[in-house]
Amino acid sequence: MFWRMGYLRRNEGRMADIKEKILNKFKEVFGEGEAQAFFAPGRVNLIGEHTDYNGGHVFPCALTIGTYAVARKRDDRKLRFFSMNFEHLGIIESGLDDLKPRRDAGWTNYPKGIFWALGEKGYEVNQGIDLLLFGNIPNGSGLSSSASVEVVTGYILSELFGLGISNQDLALIGQYSENNFNGVNCGIMDQFAIAMGQKGQAIFLDTADLSYEYAPVQLEGAKIVIACSNKKRGLGDSKYNERREECETALGEIQQGMDINTLGDLNEEQFEQVKMAVKDEDRRKRAKHAVYENQRTIKAVKALKENDITSFGKLMNESHVSLRDDYEVTGKELDTLVEEAWKVDGVIGSRMTGAGFGGCTVSIVKDEAVDTFIDKVGTAYKSKIGYAADFYVVEIGSGPCHL
Ligand code: GLA
């Protein structure tokens, strides 16, 4: 695990090396000729989980790890994809006249979905491309590797075909594709965090109207540490869509007696007054999480602005408890990582991040405690779960770019 951390630190300073590596690989796979290199980040959410499809607030940031890509236009309508993360699959071919999701198309359903979504939104892409990807986001970790692929593809197409799409629209196109092409009813958080990321800043986004503000994350003397449970999850086969439906039903029940648009319109007191309108107890717990988590996010950003990292950390911890007990999306792997983290001196806050059911936790850890944190949490995790977790000390990076 120490090796992994060192690997990441070195990697961050190596964008130029990676660029050379991917350009060489592109030539080897697709042949000589001009080609351009691009990058889009992954993301981590600091607080505000499962609020983005409930009209609430989120507080994610882009990372310096992400998806690297090399692309060039073709003269025909073929799409040829190659991933350095799945080299054994070789080139996967498709075409502009075959933009349908297919199980055997594997990861290429994500870039294909963007071609499809652009067409649906009225953008003209009449030539195919050769596209090579290389991601250094751990796969299935919940750091949004798929949204990163969607955003980098949209960015590339906008650049290559002069479509002039704004970064915010790239996020919306990515989400549209994920919802309608890949069948995952996700909210806007991941694509927005990736497309709109700014170095050193988290994004305080109100998903009800997409208004947002950047908030600098200056953790004097502390680091953001991501612990990856190595329990793989895919949104499609998780209970994600089920949770979303539960919240929609709860909203419908509350709306019978109250004029609100989303659960994010309620504060805690209002929710307590109307909660019995939600008939089923589990569903009531889901709605409670959505309401309380939104309010926690607003409070957390206020605390951060006041430089009160201790309160920020406490709200992160409360967020995890709510996701564990009321929303029930954690599981023993994420609970072990977080509960072990809480025992370590110097941990300011720790919680699961992303959809849950596996994936990662995010912790704010004092500089001097980082090594002990990794050692203690790593050892306890291995002995309880039976396999190792990986740890990443991360930095907040910026949105998509040309390399
Ligand atoms: C996934 C989804 C997001 C969001 C989170 C949970 O990452 O893609 O839209 O709902 O889960 O906060």
Residues whose N, C-alpha, C, O or C-beta is under 5 A from the ligand:
A	BS01	GLA	G48 E49 H50 T51 D52 C186 G187 I188 M189 D190 G354 A355
